[in-house]
C-alpha cells in the first residue's frame, strides 16, 4: 500500500533566500518603475528569490494603497507608471516592530523634557516621523497611548557643556574646566583627556584620563563649569575600553578593590528583583522560603551601599565585612538623627 505524500506543491525555499520585509520590496519595485526599467512579476520574484504570487500581491498593494498608476507594456513585457505617485512614502516602509522601537525612542525623549537636551531631540524625532506615510503615522499615533516613561529626577545638564565635551572627544583635544566634587564648596581647575561619555541613572558622566594623577577618572557632567577645548592634542590609550573599565562598577564609579558582595533578600524584595539584570557578574540563588541570595563581584562599595539602603529591611548583607561595617555605621548615625515621634490618631 502506497502512503500519500505530505509534501506541499509549493517548492521549498531556496538556499540563501533573500529575507526582505514587504516595505523593502515595495520600495525596490517603486524604484524600478520610476527608473523606467519595466519590471514584471517574474523578474522581481527572481531578484528576491520569492514566490511570484507574493510579488503579484506587492504590485496590487502599490495600486490599491498608494494609488499607483500602473500599466503593462506588452512589447517591453513589464509594468510602468503612467503618471506620478504622490502618495508613495519618501523612505521605505517600516515594520510594526520598527514602529514600536521608534515610539520607544520618542518616549525616551521625555526624560529630557524641561532640559536643554529636549530642544534638539524633539525636532530630530519629527524629521524621522515626517518620512512616514499616512498609514504609518496613523499607526504611530495609535501607539502613543500605549507607552510612557517616568524618569526619576533627570539631570538638567547644560547642553553647551555636553557639546563642548563631545567636540573635544571627536577632535582628541584636551578639555579644561572647573570641577567641584560632592560636598566641596570650591571648584578646582582640571585639564583632562576626554575618552568617553556615558549616561547612568539619568546622569551624564565623562570618563577622562587625568594627567595629574596618571589614570582615568569619572567626572559628573553636571558638576563641570566653564569648559573649554585646548590646543593640546592627545592619543587615547589603545587598551582603553569603557565597557571593560566599568565592568566591575555597580554604576559608573570605578574602585580599586575586588569585593565579593553577597546580599540576602526576603520574599517581597525577591519578587521585585526577579528577572532584572543588575550587574554583569550577578548570580541569583532562590531560597526555600521565597527569598534569594544575590552575589556580585565589584571594585567599589559606595554605589552598592546606597542601593542596599534603598531596600531598607528587605536586604541583609552577608559579606564583605567592610560593607557590613559601613552599613552599621550609617545605621548608628541615622539612629542619632531620629527619635520616635508620637503619631496622633486619625480623626473619626
Helices and strands as residue ranges (DSSP letters): H 22-34, H 41-48, H 52-65, E 70-73, E 78-81, H 96-108, G 109-112, H 116-129, H 134-143, G 144-146, H 159-171, E 173-179, E 188-200, E 203-210, E 215-220, G 221-223, E 224-233, H 242-245, E 259-265, H 267-273, E 283-286, E 292-298, H 302-309, G 312-314, E 315-319, H 321-337
